[in-house]
Amino acid sequence: MQSFGKFIPYTPDTTDRPKIIDGQNVLFLQDDKGNDWYDVIDLFDESKTLKIGYDDDGRVRTFTTNIHALFPV
């Protein structure tokens, strides 16, 4: 099982990440351990795992097998 902290918006230090795609601003998220959301989504197995999102009180707020359907803000 993989577990990540609460993701919050941040601005990446590197210039290799696009800030605008198709005229839209990109929102980057990072957890308290420094994990970038766009990097960790590649760690999930689409076909075999249930992804669960919790609120600050530990209540389940969302779940899906499709990691791309989640945006944890």
N, C-alpha and C positions, 0 to 999 in steps of 0.2 A: 504494500500500500504506500502511496506517495501522499505527502501532506505538505502544504505550503501555507505560509502565513497570510495575513490580510494584505491584499494588493491595494496600493494607493498610486495615484498619478505621480509621475516624475518626468524630468527631462534628461535624456541620456547624455553622457559626457562625450560619446563618440560621434563623429560626423558621418559614419557609414550607414546610419539609419535615416531613412527619409522622414522629413517632418511633414511633408504634404504629399498626398497621393490622389491623383485625379481631382485636384483642386480642393481636397478636404484635408483638414488638419488631422494628424495622427495623434492619438492619445496613448501614451506609454504607461504601463503599470509595472510596479515593482513591489515585492513583498519585503518583510522586515529582515530577510536574510540576503537581500540584494538580487533575488531571482527576477528576471524580466519575464512578463507574461508571454510574450511572443516566443521566447526561448523554451519555456517549460511546456507549452502546448505540444511540442514535438516529442515529449517524453511519455505521452499518454497513448495507450493502445485503443484505437477507435472501436474495434469490434468486440472486445472482451470485458471492458470495465465500465462501471457506473461512476460518473463524476458527480460529486455532491458539493454544493455551496452552502455555507453556514453564515448566519449573521453574527454580530458581536456577542449575542447571548447564547450562542451554540445551537440555535434552532435551524433546522434545514429550511432553506429558502428556495433552492432549485436543485434539480438533478437531471442528468441526461447521459446518454452514451456518446453524444457528439460534442467533443471538446470545443469545436468551433462555434457551437451555439451559446457558449458561456462567455461573458465579459464581466469579470468579478469586481464591479464598482458599485 
